[in-house]
Amino acid sequence: MSKNDSNVTSVLANDGLSTEKLAVFHLYENQSVNLDHIRDLHGYKDSWAFRIAYNDRFGGVIIQQQPGEGNRKHYHPDADENWVIMDGDWEWWVEGIGTKKVKTGDIVVVPQNTWHLIKCIGDKPGVRYAITMPDVNHVYETEQ
């Protein structure tokens, strides 16, 4: 059994990001930004997400999470997803590949219809820039 969700704000809230921080999710949309500036304004020790790019072809979201935080196991039936690791250490579990550790400067690509799970690891916050189709559908496992 599965559950679908294409509302990115809802997805992030259900993955544990503060709804207070998500209230300004669109603050930097379609602007040039600097990670240090965002951290100065919204916290280095907080978890947050901001949509940076949004058009009819792709969306891009910068997400900062603390060690131990991440997202739920899911896949995207309609699009590949790409991430640029901007800071920290992350652990990716990808169906058919297994668990892989990635760090600042790495780029991760997961094809559509591939289950994956992301977790920030290490001793400092991690930041990733997620790029995929706008309002991408997330499919999650649900308990029966």
N, C-alpha and C positions, 0 to 999 in steps of 0.2 A: 504494500500500500504506500502511496506517496502523496505529498502535498506540494502544490505549486505556489510560487510567489514572485511577481515581477515588479513589486514596489520596493525599490532599493532602500528607501528609508525604513520600511517595515523589516526588511531582511536584516539590516544592520542593527536595528533595535532588538530583534529576536536573537541576534548573535551577541548581545550584551552591551552594546554601546549606549551610553546615556542619552535618553530622549532630550534632555536639556542641551547637550552638545549637538544633537541632530537637528535641533530647531534652527540652526544656522547652516544646515547642510549645503545650501546653494550659495552661500556668501561669496565664494570665489569663482563661481561658474563662468566659464569662457573668458577668463582673465589669466594673465601671466602671474605666477606666484612663486614664492620662495619658501622652502620648508622651514628654515630658521624663523622667518617672520610668522608663519602660522603657529609654530611652537611657542614663540614669544607671546602671542595673543591668546592661545588656547591651551597651553600647558604641555610640558615635557613629560610629566608624570600622569597625565590624563589620557584616556582613550577617546578618540574622536574620528570623524570622517567628514570630508568635504568633497563635493563633486566639482571637479575642475573643468571637465569638458563634457558638453552635452549637445548633440546635434542629431540629425536623422540617420547618421551612419555609425557613430560610436559614442560611448560615454566613458569618462575616466574619473575615478574616485581615489583620492589619497586617504589611506586609513592608517591611523596609529593605534596600536594596541600594546598592552603590557604583557610581560612574560606570563604564560599560562592561558592567555586569551587567544581567541581565533574565531573560527566559524564552525558551523555544523556540516556534517557530511552531505554533499549535494552534487548535482550536475546541472548543466545547461543544455536543454534539448535543441536549441536553435542557434548556438554560437560558440565559437572557441572563446577562451579567456586568457589574457596575458597579464603578467605582473612584472613590474620593475621593482626590485628590492632597493629601497632608498636608504634604509638604516636597519641595523639590528640583525638578529638571527631568527630564522623561521624553519619550521619543519612542515613539509608538504607530504601528504599521503595522496598518491595518485593511483587509481585503479590500473592494474596491469604493470605498474612500475614499482610500487611499494613506497616506502618512506625515504625521503631525501631531505638533507639539510641544505638550506640556502642562506646566503648572507648578502650584505651590502654590495651592490653592483651586479648581482645575478638577475637573470631574466627567466621567468617561468612561463611556459605555454602549456595549456591543457585543452585538448580538442573537445568539441561538443560531445555530449552524451557520455562523458567520462566522469565517474565519481571522483571527488577529491575532498580533502580536508586540510585546513590550514591552522597552524598554531605558532604563536610567538614563543620563542625559547630564549634562554640566556638570562642575563641579569640586567637588561635595560630594555626600554620600549623599542618596538620594531615599527617600521613604516614601509608600506607597500603602496604602489600606484597600480590599481586594477584598471584594465582597459578591455572593454567588450562592447557588444551592441547596446544601444540605449535601452533601459528598462528590461534588461535581460531576465528571462524566466529562470528561477531557481527551483529545482525539484529536490525535495527532501524526503527521506524515509520517515514514515510515521509508525508509531506503535499500533499493532492490531488489537 
